[in-house]
Amino acid sequence: PGMVVANRHTEDRRRANQAVSVDRRKTDRRETPRLPIELWMEEIAGDDVYFRRTGNVSEGGVYFDRAIPHARGTYVTLKFTLPGDREMVVARAQVVNTTEGSNGLGMGLKLISLEGDGHERLRRYLRRL
């Protein structure tokens, strides 16, 4: 009897066919556009150091492909050099999104702060592309 009730409710929802105004999975909540750029970054999380390759980069964050993710909310320090630039960019970032499943592993980080003129150098680099 419990199984029949569950199936009836599922069928009722299908028949209702209610329109959804926004599919959050397809809505890009980023404040700045991301570009598919591969950069190597040093990531420091506590006492651990990782070398990660980005899948995409924006002025507001980075996404690491094929990376075993940290827990959401984890703060890390990123160090990297932009192509054509000699000075290292040092940024503080927070894990805001993780991917685990059939699509692989990865994590998205929001850039919280960049030292010195790092944000301006990153912005100029991205705009040149």
C-alpha positions as CSV (number, residue, x, y, z in Angstrom):
1,P,0.0,0.0,0.0
2,G,2.8,2.5,0.8
3,M,4.4,1.9,-2.6
4,V,1.1,2.6,-4.4
5,V,0.7,5.9,-2.6
6,A,4.2,7.0,-3.6
7,N,3.6,6.1,-7.2
8,R,0.2,7.9,-7.2
9,H,1.9,11.1,-5.9
10,T,4.6,10.9,-8.6
11,E,2.0,10.5,-11.3
12,D,0.1,13.5,-9.9
13,R,3.2,15.7,-10.1
14,R,3.8,14.6,-13.7
15,R,0.2,15.4,-14.7
16,A,0.3,18.8,-13.1
17,N,3.0,19.8,-15.6
18,Q,3.7,23.1,-13.8
19,A,6.1,25.5,-15.4
20,V,9.2,26.4,-13.5
21,S,10.3,30.0,-14.1
22,V,14.1,29.5,-13.5
23,D,16.2,26.3,-13.7
24,R,18.9,27.1,-11.1
25,R,21.2,24.5,-12.5
26,K,21.4,26.4,-15.8
27,T,21.5,29.9,-14.3
28,D,25.1,31.3,-14.1
29,R,25.4,33.1,-10.8
30,R,28.8,34.4,-11.4
31,E,29.4,38.1,-11.4
32,T,32.0,38.1,-14.1
33,P,32.4,35.9,-17.3
34,R,34.6,32.9,-17.1
35,L,37.1,31.9,-19.7
36,P,38.4,28.3,-20.4
37,I,42.0,28.9,-19.4
38,E,44.6,26.3,-18.2
39,L,46.9,27.8,-15.6
40,W,48.9,26.0,-13.0
41,M,48.3,27.3,-9.5
42,E,49.9,26.5,-6.2
43,E,47.2,26.0,-3.6
44,I,47.9,26.2,0.1
45,A,45.3,24.7,2.4
46,G,46.5,24.7,6.0
47,D,49.9,22.9,6.0
48,D,49.2,21.1,2.7
49,V,50.4,22.4,-0.7
50,Y,48.8,21.2,-4.0
51,F,49.6,22.1,-7.6
52,R,46.3,22.4,-9.6
53,R,45.4,23.1,-13.2
54,T,42.5,25.4,-13.8
55,G,39.6,24.6,-16.1
56,N,38.4,28.1,-16.2
57,V,39.2,31.5,-14.7
58,S,37.3,34.7,-14.1
59,E,37.9,37.9,-12.2
60,G,35.9,36.5,-9.4
61,G,37.0,32.9,-9.2
62,V,38.6,29.7,-10.6
63,Y,37.5,26.2,-11.3
64,F,39.9,23.3,-10.9
65,D,39.2,20.3,-13.1
66,R,40.1,16.8,-11.9
67,A,40.8,17.9,-8.4
68,I,39.7,16.1,-5.3
69,P,37.7,18.8,-3.7
70,H,38.0,20.3,-0.2
71,A,34.8,20.8,1.8
72,R,32.7,23.8,0.9
73,G,33.6,26.8,2.9
74,T,37.3,25.9,3.1
75,Y,39.7,28.9,2.7
76,V,42.9,28.5,0.7
77,T,45.7,30.6,-0.6
78,L,46.4,30.6,-4.4
79,K,49.8,31.5,-5.9
80,F,50.2,31.7,-9.7
81,T,51.9,33.7,-12.5
82,L,49.9,34.9,-15.5
83,P,51.4,34.2,-18.9
84,G,53.7,37.1,-19.9
85,D,53.9,38.4,-16.4
86,R,56.9,38.0,-14.0
87,E,55.3,38.9,-10.7
88,M,53.3,36.2,-8.8
89,V,49.7,36.8,-8.0
90,V,48.7,35.8,-4.5
91,A,45.0,35.4,-3.7
92,R,42.8,34.2,-0.8
93,A,39.9,32.1,-2.0
94,Q,37.0,30.1,-0.6
95,V,35.6,26.8,-1.9
96,V,32.0,27.5,-3.0
97,N,31.2,24.5,-5.3
98,T,32.4,20.9,-5.5
99,T,31.8,18.3,-8.2
100,E,32.0,14.6,-7.5
101,G,30.3,12.0,-9.7
102,S,30.2,10.7,-13.2
103,N,31.5,14.0,-14.6
104,G,34.7,13.7,-12.6
105,L,36.1,15.7,-9.7
106,G,36.5,19.4,-9.4
107,M,35.9,22.5,-7.3
108,G,35.0,26.1,-7.8
109,L,36.6,28.8,-5.7
110,K,35.6,32.4,-5.2
111,L,38.4,34.9,-5.0
112,I,38.1,36.8,-1.8
113,S,41.1,39.0,-2.0
114,L,44.2,39.5,-4.1
115,E,47.5,41.1,-2.8
116,G,48.8,44.3,-4.3
117,D,47.7,44.9,-7.9
118,G,46.9,41.3,-8.5
119,H,43.3,41.9,-9.3
120,E,44.1,44.6,-11.9
121,R,46.7,42.3,-13.5
122,L,44.2,39.4,-13.7
123,R,41.6,41.7,-15.1
124,R,43.9,43.0,-17.8
125,Y,45.0,39.5,-18.7
126,L,41.5,38.2,-19.1
127,R,40.4,41.2,-21.2
128,R,43.3,40.7,-23.6
129,L,41.9,37.2,-24.3
